[in-house]
């Protein structure tokens, strides 16, 4: 039970952080849509993602796990299809620059590439948050 509740909180937090850092992810009703999307993404991660991983198992075995990111992308796409208040239209990162590191801006119009990039960023942020929580 703790694991499920922690998953809800992490997914909601990650969606909020990613939507603030990167443009192209929209929540129609604000915080209400954010919470509903976080819960739906957590449920999809716990229920649908293992099924997708089993279906993609031959592809992952052939490529030694290179296509592991595809299950997160499909999960994010299914949540977008299921919810009307949540949508991904583009990936618009303005860049980041400090005296030590510079990340160039990334702008995509292709929606499929936006799903891939958002799923990658969501996975990275979720992994960091899960690591901090443990």
N, C-alpha and C positions, 0 to 999 in steps of 0.2 A: 504494500500500500504506500509505503514511504517512497519507493522507487517511482511509482506512477505520479504521485504528487510532485516529487522533485522534477520529473520529466515535464510536467505541465509548467512549472515555474521557470525552468530553464528555457523551454521553447518560447514562452511569452517574452522572457527577458532578451533572448537572442533576436527574436523578430523585432522587438523595439530597437535594440542597438543597431541592427543591420538597416532598418528603415530610416534611422536617423543619420547613419553614415553614408548610405548609398541611395540614390534616387531611383525610382522606377517601380517600387513596391508600394501599392496604395491600399489603404484601409478606408472604406467609404464612410463608416460611422465612427471613426476615431478609435478611442480606447476600447469601446465595446467590440468592434470588429477585430482589434488586435488580440483581445482575450479569446474570442471565439476561434480565431485562426490559430492561436497558440495551442489551444486545447485540441483542435482538429489535427494539427500537425503532430502533436504528441501522440494522439490516438493512432494516427496513420503510421507513425514511426514504430509504435508497439505492435500494431496488428497487421498492417498492410506491407510494411517494409520487409519483414521476414519472408512473406510469400513471394515478393518481388525478388529477394535474394536467392530463393530456391529456384525460381524460374530463370534467373540469370546465372545460375551456378555453372553451367557448361561454358558460357562465355568468360566467366571469371577464372575458371580452371585453365582454359586455353591461353588466356592472356596474363596469367599469374596475378590476378586481382586488379589489373589496370582499370577495368570497368566497374569497380566497386562504387564509384561516385554516381553511376547511372541509376542505382536504386534510390538514392536521395533525390535525384532530379525527378524521377517518375513520381515519387511520393509528393514532392512539392507541386508538381503539375496536377496530380489528382486532388490535392487540397484546393488548388485554385479552381478546378472544375466544379468541385462540390460546393464551394462557398461563393455567393454572389457579391458579398461585401469586400472580398479580397481579390486583388488582381496584380499581376506582374506584366508591365508593358515594355520595359526597357531596363537596361543596366547602366546607370549613370554615376560613375565615381569621379569626383572632381580632382582626385590626387591627394597626396600627402607629402609634405616636405619638412625636414628638419636639417640641422647641421650635419647629422650623421647618416640619414637615409632619405631617399627621395623615391616615392612611388608615383609613376606617371598616371595621368587621368585615363580612364577607360570609359568609352561611350559606345554602347551597342544599340542597334535598332532591332536586330534579329531577336525575336522573342525566345526561340529555343536556346540561343546562346545566353540570353538573360537568365533562363531557368538554370542552366548549367552553372553559370557564375554565382547566382544567388545560392544555389544548393551547396556550392563549394564554400562560400563565405559563411553560410549558416552552419555547416559542418565544422568549420574551423572555430568559430565563436562558441558553438556548443561544446566542442571538445575542450576548449580552454576553461569554460565555466564548469563543466563536470570535473575537470582536473582540480580546479580551485576548491570546489565543494568537498571533494574527497580529501 
